Amino acid sequence: MTLWIALIATAAGCYLLKYAGLAAPRRLLDDPWLRRFATAVPLALLAALIAVQALGDGQALVWDTARMAGVGAALLALVLRAPFLVVVVAAAGTTAALRALGVG
């Protein structure tokens, strides 16, 4: 039952957050500080997600050479402006190749 309460509370919170964004006055949305903040928050969240997925193993931080090489390959592909599918294949291929060689 606790799971359902948490699920309903989360859904209600998401709905209210969405409504707050739609109900915000225009002068608030035109504030330059808020625009910079709204641009930076998704980047920070994505960077945190990448760091947790790349360095996390349960409750510990670990250095996995194969995984980090995959992140590096993805970064290189992004710098070279490769399509998203190529970025994913480069990261997965690099990680898989290094694991097949016994690295990481």
Number of C-alpha atoms within 10 A of each C-alpha: 6 7 8 9 10 11 12 12 12 12 12 12 12 12 12 12 12 11 11 11 11 10 9 10 10 9 7 11 13 10 10 10 11 12 12 10 10 12 11 11 11 11 11 11 11 11 12 12 11 13 13 14 13 17 15 14 12 9 6 8 13 11 12 16 14 22 22 17 17 25 22 16 21 22 16 15 19 15 10 10 11 15 10 12 9 14 22 18 15 21 23 19 14 21 24 16 13 17 14 11 10 9 13 14
